[in-house]
């Protein structure tokens, strides 16, 4: 029984970490020159030059993935 509880606890911790490392939403504005994506929610994300920036437009849904610390964009997916 303890094994099941420990496994469930570990899974819930890992799942929470996975949710903390992504953001999704509808693009409200994108500035390709400054590489800033602003979602309709008002949150803005700067995409580093070493990360591929797909061709996206306002109104499209994107998923933004961060590094393990959650402070640097690592991927932008349509």
HELIX and SHEET records of a PDB file:
HELIX    1   1 UNK A    2  UNK A   20  1                                  19    
SHEET    1   A 5 UNK A  44  UNK A  46  0                                        
SHEET    2   A 5 UNK A  36  UNK A  39 -1                                        
SHEET    3   A 5 UNK A  22  UNK A  31 -1                                        
SHEET    4   A 5 UNK A  61  UNK A  66 -1                                        
SHEET    5   A 5 UNK A  73  UNK A  77 -1                                        
END                                                                             
